[in-house]
């Protein structure tokens, strides 16, 4: 499976399989769109559903050969590891509680992992995955895919270059309205599992979207969480898990901040943002306007920096596909994540040098574990009436 590159050379497509993501599964289709955009990845196998009939039908629909459609991920890991043309990485897009056992099976089979967030349901599982990844010398990336936006990467470079000065506060927010009504109790599939403690884990809103806000704030600032004081609550009567979270943050380096997550805020379809303020300037990015950064040097007019425009940083230029004012969006950002992940995994499997700067742009198993630690610390803090709780992983 060879493709031609822009410089006239040829490269092997990364062979991947997918667990979960069958028909009527939202995020699986999104992953497939993103991995196809750069033509660097070939989806050749899958255990796309726990229902054998749906698994087979889903595989046929997306062009996976019958003999490489599996009803069970254990069977898939064993069979693919034994094939000379077996998969090199697995993409896991199942409900949260299955992430850790599936990832474990493939790591033990010598297969690299691309796993949806959150990394796992518990911190113990996350710690075990970090240790197993290291022991098996595998690559493990977590699809905290908002790091793929060009202007998010530009924001990260600007902070690292000191353009904001000493960072004082870091804020991440993810606000939606789709769970304002009790659709989980009415059989809506996506809502049902996300609010089920057995499948979602300790928190609904933090595991689903709060980890994105947390990772985005950490990625851009370069900080890790030190401690949290959290208030988690459920706005919809009878719902089994929280649908709102207000978390005060103490970041490494002394900065303070907040993480806000809500899925019951009418008028907010899908509003992700990060705001970072230093003693020289402030910077804001909004997912609803992903091609722009608001940059506010103290005492000067706020500037709107545009993807591909004047002042674009090297990393932002690298991941921009189109000239300025030719809009890019969610799928392109997700594809940037997949392109970098494919390069990293391919280099590692071939025994070549992995580009450290490139790898730093892609959340790995440790970043995933930091997200799980954040969720667990917030749940513990909430249970203790908002007491400050240690949140640093490792």
SVG drawing of the C-alpha trace seen along z (x, -y; Angstrom):
<svg xmlns="http://www.w3.org/2000/svg" viewBox="-38 -51 55 67">
<polyline fill="none" stroke="black" stroke-width="0.4" points="0.0,0.0 2.2,-2.8 1.3,-6.4 3.2,-9.2 4.2,-12.3 4.4,-15.9 8.2,-15.7 8.0,-12.8 9.0,-10.1 6.8,-7.1 5.8,-6.0 3.9,-3.1 0.4,-3.8 0.0,-2.9 -2.2,0.1 -4.8,-0.3 -7.8,1.5 -10.7,0.0 -12.6,1.3 -16.0,-0.2 -17.3,-2.9 -19.8,-0.8 -23.0,-2.0 -24.8,-4.8 -21.8,-5.5 -21.0,-9.3 -17.3,-9.5 -16.1,-6.4 -17.2,-8.0 -15.4,-11.2 -12.2,-9.3 -12.5,-7.6 -13.0,-10.9 -10.0,-12.4 -7.6,-9.5 -8.5,-9.5 -7.8,-13.2 -4.0,-12.8 -4.1,-9.3 -1.4,-8.1 -3.6,-5.5 -5.3,-2.4 -8.2,-1.0 -7.9,2.7 -9.5,4.5 -12.1,4.0 -14.2,5.2 -16.8,2.5 -19.6,3.7 -20.2,6.1 -23.2,7.3 -21.8,9.8 -24.4,8.9 -23.8,5.2 -20.0,5.7 -20.2,7.6 -22.6,5.1 -20.5,2.1 -17.3,3.7 -18.9,4.3 -20.2,0.8 -16.8,-0.8 -14.9,1.7 -13.2,4.0 -12.6,7.5 -14.9,10.2 -12.0,12.2 -10.7,9.1 -14.0,8.2 -14.0,9.6 -16.8,10.1 -14.4,9.8 -11.4,7.6 -9.4,10.4 -9.7,12.4 -8.8,9.4 -5.6,8.7 -4.5,12.3 -5.2,12.7 -3.8,9.4 -0.6,9.9 -0.1,13.2 -0.5,11.9 2.5,10.7 0.3,7.8 -1.4,7.3 -2.4,3.9 0.3,1.7 -2.0,-0.3 -5.5,0.0 -8.0,-2.9 -10.3,-2.5 -13.6,-4.4 -15.8,-2.5 -17.5,-3.7 -15.1,-4.7 -15.1,-1.5 -13.7,0.5 -10.7,-1.7 -8.3,-0.1 -9.0,3.6 -9.0,3.2 -5.7,1.1 -4.2,3.7 -5.0,6.6 -3.4,4.8 -0.3,3.6 0.3,7.1 0.1,8.2 2.7,5.7 0.3,3.3 0.5,-0.5 -2.6,-2.3 -4.7,-5.3 -7.3,-5.7 -10.2,-8.0 -10.5,-10.0 -10.6,-9.5 -7.7,-7.1 -9.6,-5.0 -12.3,-5.0 -10.0,-4.8 -6.5,-6.1 -5.4,-2.6 -6.1,-1.6 -4.4,-4.7 -1.2,-3.9 -1.2,-0.3 -1.5,-1.5 1.4,-3.9 3.5,-1.1 2.6,1.4 3.2,-1.0 6.7,-1.6 7.4,2.1 6.3,3.1 8.1,0.2 5.0,-0.8 3.6,-4.2 0.2,-5.2 -1.6,-8.4 -4.9,-9.7 -7.2,-11.6 -7.4,-14.8 -7.7,-16.1 -8.3,-19.9 -4.5,-20.2 -4.6,-19.7 -5.9,-23.2 -3.3,-25.5 -4.2,-28.4 -4.1,-26.3 -0.5,-25.3 0.3,-28.9 -1.0,-29.9 1.2,-27.2 4.3,-28.6 3.4,-32.2 3.2,-31.2 6.4,-29.3 8.2,-32.2 7.3,-34.5 4.9,-36.8 2.5,-36.8 5.2,-37.3 4.8,-35.5 1.6,-33.5 -0.9,-34.4 -4.1,-32.5 -5.2,-29.7 -8.8,-29.0 -10.4,-26.2 -14.2,-25.8 -16.4,-23.5 -20.1,-24.3 -22.9,-22.4 -26.7,-22.2 -27.6,-18.8 -28.3,-17.2 -30.6,-20.0 -33.5,-17.6 -33.5,-14.0 -32.9,-12.4 -30.7,-9.8 -33.8,-8.4 -35.7,-8.4 -33.3,-5.9 -31.0,-8.3 -28.0,-6.0 -25.2,-8.6 -26.7,-10.2 -27.6,-6.9 -24.1,-5.5 -22.4,-8.8 -24.5,-9.2 -24.2,-5.6 -21.6,-5.1 -20.9,-1.6 -19.8,-2.8 -18.8,-6.4 -16.9,-6.2 -16.9,-8.5 -18.0,-11.6 -20.1,-12.2 -19.4,-15.8 -15.7,-15.8 -14.9,-12.4 -16.9,-13.5 -15.9,-17.1 -14.1,-18.4 -11.0,-16.5 -10.8,-18.3 -11.0,-21.7 -8.4,-20.6 -6.0,-19.2 -6.4,-22.3 -5.5,-24.6 -2.5,-22.4 -1.3,-22.0 -1.3,-25.7 0.1,-26.9 2.6,-24.1 1.5,-23.6 0.3,-20.6 -2.4,-20.5 -1.2,-20.7 -4.5,-20.8 -8.2,-21.3 -11.2,-22.5 -14.3,-21.2 -18.1,-21.6 -19.8,-18.9 -23.6,-18.8 -26.5,-17.4 -29.0,-19.9 -31.4,-17.3 -33.4,-15.5 -32.8,-11.7 -29.7,-11.8 -27.1,-9.3 -24.0,-11.4 -23.0,-15.0 -23.7,-17.2 -22.0,-20.4 -18.5,-21.0 -16.9,-24.1 -13.2,-23.4 -10.8,-25.9 -7.2,-25.1 -3.8,-25.5 -1.3,-25.0 2.4,-24.2 4.4,-27.4 2.1,-29.1 -0.7,-30.1 -4.3,-29.9 -7.4,-29.3 -10.6,-27.4 -12.0,-24.5 -15.7,-24.9 -17.8,-22.1 -21.5,-22.0 -23.9,-20.0 -27.1,-21.8 -26.5,-25.4 -29.1,-26.4 -27.7,-28.3 -24.3,-26.7 -24.1,-23.9 -20.4,-23.1 -18.4,-26.0 -14.8,-25.1 -12.3,-27.8 -9.0,-28.6 -8.0,-31.9 -4.5,-32.6 -3.3,-35.8 0.2,-36.9 1.8,-40.1 2.5,-41.3 -0.5,-40.1 -3.6,-37.9 -4.5,-35.3 -7.9,-33.8 -9.0,-31.0 -12.6,-29.9 -13.6,-26.7 -16.5,-28.5 -13.9,-30.7 -11.0,-28.3 -9.0,-30.2 -8.5,-33.2 -6.6,-34.1 -7.4,-37.2 -4.0,-38.6 -4.1,-41.5 -0.8,-43.1 -1.4,-45.2 -2.1,-48.8 -2.6,-48.2 -5.6,-47.4 -6.6,-43.8 -5.3,-42.1 -7.1,-39.3 -4.4,-36.9 -5.6,-34.8 -4.5,-31.3 -2.0,-31.7 -1.8,-35.5 1.0,-37.8 2.9,-36.6 1.9,-32.9 4.3,-30.7 6.3,-27.9 4.1,-25.2 0.9,-26.9 2.2,-27.2 3.2,-23.5 -0.3,-22.3 -2.2,-24.8 -3.6,-23.2 -5.0,-26.2 -4.1,-29.9 -5.6,-32.5 -9.3,-33.1 -9.8,-29.6 -11.6,-28.1 -10.4,-25.0 -12.3,-23.4 -12.8,-20.4 -12.0,-17.6 -8.8,-19.3 -7.7,-19.7 -8.5,-16.0 -6.6,-15.1 -3.5,-17.0 -3.6,-14.9 -3.8,-11.7 -1.1,-12.8 1.3,-13.5 0.3,-10.3 0.9,-8.2 4.4,-9.8 5.3,-9.1 4.1,-5.4 5.6,-4.7 9.0,-6.1 9.0,-4.1 8.0,-0.9 10.7,-1.2 13.4,-1.8 14.0,-5.4 14.2,-8.5 10.9,-9.9 10.8,-13.7 10.6,-14.9 9.1,-18.3 6.4,-16.5 5.7,-14.0 5.3,-16.9 2.3,-18.1 0.4,-14.8 -1.1,-13.8 0.3,-10.5 -0.6,-7.9 0.9,-10.1 -1.2,-13.1 -4.2,-10.8 -3.3,-9.7 -3.1,-13.3 -6.6,-13.8 -7.8,-10.8 -6.0,-12.1 -7.7,-15.5 -11.2,-13.8 -10.5,-11.6 -9.2,-14.5 -12.2,-16.7 -14.6,-13.9 -12.7,-13.5 -12.7,-17.2 -16.4,-17.5 -17.1,-14.6 -15.1,-16.5 -17.1,-19.7 -14.7,-21.3 -11.5,-20.7 -8.3,-21.3 -7.1,-17.9 -3.8,-17.0 -4.2,-16.6 -0.7,-16.1 -0.1,-12.7 3.1,-10.8"/>
</svg>
